[in-house]
């Protein structure tokens, strides 16, 4: 009965598209640049469409920019079944309570041997068969140890008897890993079952009885997508690669391919995220050994990626880099589950519109039929959720070729935000850089600030403005530590003092924000105490890193010193030499931490302004749609020459500062005037008191 009502509930979803159409926007299809026909075998019903890799690559990771419309242009609600986690199996269990009709217990005493406990239970088998497989009678008990002989008979509705089990066994023993607490049943719809248990353990088992049917769903199909290599370099015994990640592909597994026949390398994969610190997605040891039969592991599971790039770091040590390196992303193919009446015919039953990153995730009520993470369902909802997860419970839909959507409106996605803001007094900013914004399909441009720009700006970057020729500011999103850039450092001969060497490291600009320095040396071995100190903007000294500077015996390698990002004015490295000669460093470089701006502005010429110490941070409405802005693609901004701002006026800045000081000046003026008045009154009273005649005697 439960299965029947659940099936009716699922098939009843066919009428929902018409209701969804009543709420749908007629122009919704204009948001998606691509389309593909969907074919469903007649008469339709509950259908499942696998989302191909090319569609995934064009969509946002959450598939929010994807919609389904039927032949008449009505929006079709769907549920996204992402399937289980990578390389896992899903077990579907169907349970039915056992209705106990009769219970009998007796203890049989024997002249030889311990007494025997016998217990019999009479119950009714489920009236319906499970969705797949057969029912099992499950005995549940908290007893840690038992052994029972089991007999089972079945009485059919017509009164005929059938023996199911004779002299079988059920047990749970500490020395045996696998217990036996189930009895497989043949088809016995509505039969009357009698199960008899006998044991010599000195207690009645008194089990809890239930019927169960379990099966494993077919594993989710996977797609392998080659990843484009953007950059490669070698550093510190590592091979570091930058890979492009298509926007909609969230790899569950990264597959490494190489021509090297034998290797064993530690591999790390990092998510290079826009506007944030890189996030470790996975770490594994991959290997291969080609013998009579090749063995190895070339895949590693990953966490969810959000950035446009993946950084892969392979620890080579002293081994040569792997030959013929290539990488592929292995992704689960999610499925759209929906109900659609095709009405016959061989033409497309619906049209899938996708891509563009311009639509929010739809809020279909059908999503409630699938449980959230960690949520348990029971009854009819559990049965409905199982059918939605089960590929065999729905008609397989097919996706046609991808083509351009003729209804697509190609206006910039951020056109709503491309409006100038309030005017800026450019005379307050000491530095200016010319910018060239190129045409962008989405209306978003990316500007990485130079170290010189950051040096002239406030530490909190509150004085950063982008203005046009009319001094109108344009909105942007600021990502403070989004980018990294290596710059050389000047390193002179050390100053020797008290058995220690002091190295002055010349910065490219000052102040500058950095988080790592690398020292190149030809010394084959050293192990010395060091301290890296920095002069901060307030003139105080701060220790960035300290410990031991170590070069192991063998091939000389660069030495890296990493620390938390800091904005510094000067750097000094102190190395304790003892009685050894000072170390000679051929070169040094620093990793600068730079901000990025995501600018919403039309193509044209602009200026970047910095250098107003009294500025407050701007407030733009663009920050309220941050997720939308970071989801669309951006075009790089052409950063031109920078230098002093010709409009900068020290007099204007002085006026502004005097304006800020005016309330304090007025306050002190009033206080001083009050003191003068009170002092005058006091002196006057004192004088008048001295001239008064003496009192009469």
N, C-alpha and C positions, 0 to 999 in steps of 0.2 A: 504493500500500500504506500509506503514511504517513497519507494522508487518511482511509482506511478505518478504521485503528486509532484515529485521533483522534476520528472520529465515534462509534465504539463507546464510547470513554471518556466522551464527553459525554453520550450517551444513557444510559449506565450510571448516571448520577447520579440517575435516577428512583428508585432504591431507597434513596437516602440519607435522605429524610425520615423513614422508619420508624426508622432508627438514631438520627437526631437526636431523635426523640420519646422514645427510651429514656433520654436524658440530660436531657430538658427538664423544667423545673419545671411541675407541673400548674397552678399558680396564676400563671404568667407573664403571662397575658393580663389579669390584674387590674391590671397596672401602667400600662395604656394607656387614656386616657379616650375615644378615638375609634376607629372602625372603618369599613371600607369593603369591599364585596364585590369579589372579583377573578374575572373571567370569562376563561376560556381555551377556545379552540375545540377540540373533541375531534379526535383522541384525546390531545392535549396533547403532551408532550415538552419540549424546550428552549424556554422562553418568555421574553419580554421585556416588562416592565411599566414604562411611563413614570410617574414620580412627579410628580403634578400640583403646581401652585403652592400650592394650598390645603393639601395634605399637607406640603409643604416648610415652609410658614409655621408649622405646628403642631409640627414636630419640632426637635430640636437640629441644629446645622449639619452634624454628622458622621453624621446619620441613625441614631444609636445607639439612639434610642427608637422603633424600628420593627421589627415582626416579622410574619412570614407563617405562617399556619396553614392546613392543608388541611381538607377537610370533616369528617374524623374528629378534628379537634383536634390533629393532629400538626404540630410545627414544621417548616417547610420552609426548608432552607438556601438562601442566595442570595448573589450577587455584585453589588456596587454598581458599575455602570459610569458614572462621572462624565463620561466623554467627554474630548475635548481641551480645551485652554485656549480662552478666548473668541475667537471669530472666527478659528479656525485650521482647516486641513484636515488630515485624517489619510490618509496613503498606506500602503496595505497591499501588501507585496511578497512574492511567492512565488518561490523560487529552486530550481533543480535543477542538480546538477553535470553537466557534459558529459563523457561517457565517450569519450575519444579512441581510435579504432580504428587509424588509420593516419596517418602524416605524411610528406609529400614536399616537398623543396625543390630548386630549381635556379636558376641564374643564367644568363640568356639574354643573350649578348653580340651587339651589333649594330654594323654598319659605320658607321651614322649614328645618333648619339644614345648616351646613356649605357646601360650594361647594365641589364637589367630583372630584378628579383627576383620569383620566383614561388614561392608556398608553398601547399600543399593540405592540408586536414585533413578526415579522415573520422570521423564521430561518429554516435551514435545519439540520436534525439530522445526526449524523455520518453514513457513508456508511457501516462501519464494526462494529461488536459487540466487546465489550472489551474482554480481555483474560479470565476474570472470572467475574461473577456477571452481573450487568446491569448498563446502563448509568443513571446518575442523572444530571438534569439541575440545575446548581448552579448560584445563583444570588449574586453578590458581590457588596457591597456599603459601603461607609464610614459613612453613616448616623448612629448615635448612637441609634436612636429610630424610629421605624416605624411599622405600621400594614397595611397589604394589603390583599384584597380578590383576589384570583387568579382563573382564568379559562384557560384551555388549550385544544386545539383541534389539531388533526393530520390529514393531507391529504395524503393518500397513493399515490404512483405513478400512480395507476389506477384511481384516482380521488375520491375514496370513502373517506368519512369523519368519524372520530372517536373522541369521546370526551374522553380526558385523565383525566382532573380534572374539577370538577364543584363545585363552592362555597368553594374552599379550602382557606387556609390562609398561609401567610408568615409573620413573625414578628421578631422584636428584641426589647426587653423591659429591662430596667435596673433592674426591680425587679424579673425577671425570669432568672435563670442562663443559661438555654439552649435556644439558638435561633433556629429558623426554617427558613432556607434560601435555601433549596433544594427540588426538586420535582423528585420523582422516576419515571422513564420512562419504559414502556414495550418495547419489541423488536420493533424498528421502523426504520430499516435501510433505510436511504435516504428519510424518510418522511418529509413533509413540516409542521412545527409546528407553531402554533400561540398561544402566551401566552398573556393574558390580565390581567393587574394589576389595582385595584381600591383602593383608599384610601381617607381619609379626613384629612390628616395631613397638608394640605396647600402647598405641594410641590410635584413635580414629582420625583419618586425614581431614574430613569435613571440608572438602574443597569448595571454592566458588566456581560455578560452571558458566560458561559462555560459549557462543558460537562465533567464530572468526573466519574471515577469508582475506588473504593477503596476496598481493601481487606487486611486481615492480613495473613502473611505466618505462616505455622505451626511452633511452637516453636522448636528450635534446640534440638535434643536429647542429653541427658546428660549421663555421665558414672560416677559411684561412685567407687573410688579406696581406699581401706583401707591404712592408712599410718602407717608405722612401728615406734614404740616408741623406741628412742635410749637412753634416760635418763630422770629421773624425780627427782626433789628435791623440798623441801619446804623452803621458805625464806620470811621473812617479811610479813607473812599472805597471801602468794601467793603460788600457785602450779605452778611450772615452768617445762615444758616438752620440750624435743627436739624430733622432728619428722623428719624422713628421707623423702625427696621429690625425687621421681624418676626423673631423669634428664629431660625427655621430658614432664612431666606432669606439667602444669601451672594451679593450681586450681583457678577456678572462685569463688567457694564457699567452705567453710570449714564446715563440719557437725560434731557436738559434740554428742557423744552417752554416756549415763551414766545410772546407775541403781538407782540413787537418785531420789525419786519420786517428790520432791518439792525443787526448788532452784531458785535463782536469782543472777547471778554472772556477773561481768564485765570481758570481755575476750579481750586480745590483741594478735595479731599474728604478729610476726616479721620475716623478711627474713634475715637469717644468710648468708651473702654474702662473697665469697672468696675475700680477699684483700680489704675490705671496711667496712664502718660502717654498722651496722644492720639497716634495713629499715622497718618502720612500714607498714604492708600491710592492716591492718584492725583493727577496734575497735568496739565492740558491747556489748550489754547487753543481755545475753541468759538466758532463764528462763523456768520453767515447773511447772505446778500446776495440780495435778491429783485429780479431783473431780468426778462428775457423768460422765463427759467427759473431757479427758485430754486436756489442752490447753498449749501453750508455743511456744517458738522460739528457735530452736536448730541449726540454720544455720546463717552464716555471709559471706558476700561477701568480696573478697580480691582483692588487686591490683596484678599486675604481679610479680611473684617470679622468682629470678635468681639463688639463692644459692642452695646448696645441702641439706640444713636443714631449717626447720621452728621451731621457738621458740614460744610456746604458754604459755601465762601467764594468770592464772585465779586468780582473787582477791577473796580469801575465807574470809578474815577478821577473825572473831572469830568462824566461822562455820567450821565444819569438811570438809576435802577435798571430792570432789565428788567421789562416788563409781563406780567402773567398767568403768573407763574412756577409751574411744576409739575415734579415729578420722578417718574421711574419706574425701578424696578430691573429690569434684564434679567438673567435667570438661566438657566443651562443646566438642562435637565430631565434629571436623572440617571435611570437605568433600573435596575431590579432584574432580574437574569438568574437564572433558576432552572429546574429540571426538575420537571415535575408531570404525572402521569397523571390525566386528568380522569375516565375511566371512562364517558364519554358523558353525555348529558343536557344541558339548557339552563340549569340552575341554576348558581350560583356554584361555581367549582372550589376557591376558597380565600377566606380572609378576611384582610385587612390590618389590623393593630392598630398604632396610632401615637400619638405625642404624650406629654406629661406630663413629659419630661425625667428619668424615674426609672430608666431601664435603661442598663446599660453596653453598649458595642458588642459584638455577638456575635463569637465567634471560630470562624467556620466554616472548615473546611479548604479549601473551594472558593476562598477568597481567594488561595490559592497559585497558582491557574491564571492569574491576571492578574499581569503583571510589576510590580514596584515601580518607582518613579521611577528612571530611568537603568539599569534591569536589562535585559539582552538575553536573549532566549530563542531556542532553536533546536530543530529536529526536531519531534517530536509536540507538545511543550508550546507551541511557537510557533504551530503550526496550531490548537491548542485555544484559545489566547489570541486569535488572529485571529477565530475564530468567536464568541467571547464579545463581542468588540468590534463585530462586524458585525451591524447590525440585521436584515439580510436572511437571516441564518442561524438565526433563531429565530422562533417563532410570536408574533404580537403579542397581548399580554394587554390586557384593558380593565378599568378601575377604575370601580366603581359610585359611587353617592352616599355622602357622608360622613354618619355618624350616631353617636349616643352609644353607647359600649360598655356594655352592661348588666352586664358582669362587673367593671367598673372599681371599685377600692377608693379612695374619695376621701379617705382619711386623709392628713394632711400628709406630703409627701415627706421632710421632715427630722424626722419624728416620732422617729426613732432618736436624734437628737441633742438633743432638747428635754428635757434633764434638768439639774437644778441641780447646781452644783459645790460646792466647799468654801466654808465660811463665811468672811466677811471681817470684820476688826475695823474697823468704820466710823468709829471714833474717830480713826483715823490720817489721814483724808482731809479736807482743809479746805473743799472745795467740793462742792456737790450740785445736781443738776438732776433734776426729776421727769420721768418718761417714761410715755407711754401707748402700749402695744403693741396694735395692732388685730388682729382675727382675720385670718389669712392662709391661703390654700388650700395653700400649700407649707410653712408653718411658718417662713418667713424674713422678717425685718424689716430695713429699712434706716434707719440713723440717721446723719445728717450732723452732725458736731460743730460747735458754734458757735465763733466766734473767742474768746469769753470762756472756753469750756471749754479750748481749746488753750492759752490764755494762762496758766491756772492749772496745767496739766499739765506733767509733765516734758518736755524736748525730744524724748525718744525715745518718749513716750506709754506708758511702762511702767506708769504708775500709773492707767491707765484701767480702771474696773471697772463692770459693770452688775449690780446686786443687786436682790433682791426685798425685801419687808417683813421677812423673816426673816434678812436679811443674807447670803443665799446668792447666790453669783455665778453668772451664766449665760454660756455660751460664746458667743464672737463671733469673727469674722474682721476684722482691722484692715487697712484700705487707707490708708496714710499720706497720699498726695497725690492722692486720687481726685477731689476736687471743687474747683471754683473759684467765687469769689464776689467781686463788685465792691462796695467800700465807699468812701464819700467820705472825703477827707482834709482836714483844716484847713490852710489856707495863709495865712499872715499877710504883711504887708509885709516886704520883704527888708531885711536889714542890709547896708549898703554899706560895704565895706572894701577898700582897695587895688585899686580899679577892678574889683571883683567884687561880686556880689550873693549873699547867703546866705539861702536860703528854708528855714524850719523847717516840716516837714510833720508835722502832728499825726495820729497813728495812732488808729484807732477803739478799739483796746485795745493793751496792751503787756505782754509781747512778742507779736509776731504774725509769721506766716510768709507771705511774699508773693513774687511773681516779676515784677511789672510795675506801673508807675504811668503814668497818662495825665494830661496837662496841657492844659487848655482856655484858649485865649487869642484875643484879637481882633487881635493884631499881624499885619499882612499879610505881613511878611518879617522874617526874622532868621537869622543864621548865627553861632553863638557856641560857644565851648568850654565844656563842662560836666563836672561830676563829682558823682556821687550817692554819698554816704557814709552809712554806718549805724553806729549804736552797738549792739554786740552785748551779750549777757547778761553776759559777763565784763568789760564796760567798755571793751574795745578797740574801735578804729575800723577799719572795713573799707570798701573801695571796691566798691560793687555794679556800677556802670556808669560809663563815661566816654567822651568823644568830642565830637561836635559836635551842638548843638541847632539843627535846621534847619527853617525854614518857607519853602517856595518861594513865589515871587511868584504871587499869585492868591488864590483863595478860602481863607481861614484854616481850618486843620484841627487837630484835637487832635494833640498830640505824644506819642508813646509811648516809654517807656524800659523795655526788657525786660532781664532778668538771670536768673541761676540762682536757684532758690528759696532764701530765707534767712530765718532767724528773727531778728528785729531788735527793738530796744527803742526806737530813735529814728531818724529820717531827716533828712538835710540835703542840699539841692541847692545847689551852688555854680556860678554862671554867670559867666564872664568877659565883662564888658560893654565893656571898653576905655573909650572916651569916650562911648559911647552911654548912653541912659537905661536903667534897669533894666526888664526885661520885666514886664508885668502879667498875671498868670494869674487868670482868673475862677474857676476851680475845679480841683480835682485829685481823682483817685480811684485806688485801688490794687486790684489783683487778688490776693485772698487765696487761699492754697492750704490747703485744709482736708481733714482725714481723714474717712473714712466707716467705719461699723461695720455688718457683716452679722451680725445677732443671731438666734440660734436659740432662741426662747422662745415659750411660749403667750401668748395675749392676757391682758393684765392691766396692773397698775401696777408700775413699776420705778423705780430711781434710778440716775443716772449719777454716779459718784464719781471725783474727780480731786484732785490736790494732796497726794500723799504723796511727798516727795523721796527716801525710802529704799526705795520699792517696787521690786520686780523684775518683769520682764515675765511675764504669765501664760502658762501652757502648757495648751492645750485640744486634745483629740482631734479637734475639728472641723477643725483645720488639715490633718489628714491626708486629708481628703476635700474639699479646697479646690475642685477642678474641679467636683464635684457641687454644692456650695453655690452657686457663682457661676453655674451653669447654670440654676437655677430662678428663677422670678419672686419679687420681694420686695414687701412693702407698706411704705409710709413710717411711721416712728415719730413720734408726736406729742410734740414736745419742749416741755415746759412751763417754768414759771419756774425760774430758777436763783439761787443765792445761797450764802451761807456754810452749811456743814453744821452743823446744830444738835447733832449727836453728836460733833463734833470736839473733841478734848481735847488741849490743849498739854501737860498733865501726862502724859497717856498717851504722847504723842510723845517727851517727855523721857525717860520710863521706857524706851521702846524704844531711844532713842539711848544711854542709859546701859547698857542691856543689850549694845548693840553695842560699847561702849567697855570693858566689863568685862574681856575677855581682855587688852587692852592695860594696864589699870590693874593687874591682877594681875601681869603681866610686869614692869612698872616697880617695883611694890612689892617683888617678889622681888629685883630688881637692886639697889634701894636698900638693902634689908635685908642683902644680901650685902656691899655696900660698907661698911656700918656695922660688920658683924661683922669683916671683914678689917681695917678701920682700928683697931678695938679690940684685936685680936690683935697688930697691929703695934706699937701704943703699949705694950702690956703687955710684949712681948718687949724693946722698947727700954729700958723702966724696969728690968726684971730684969737686963739686961746692964749698966746703969750702977752697980748696987749690988754687983756681984761684986768680991771682993778682987783686988788686983793679983797678977800671977803672981810666984812666987819668983825671986830673983835667981840 
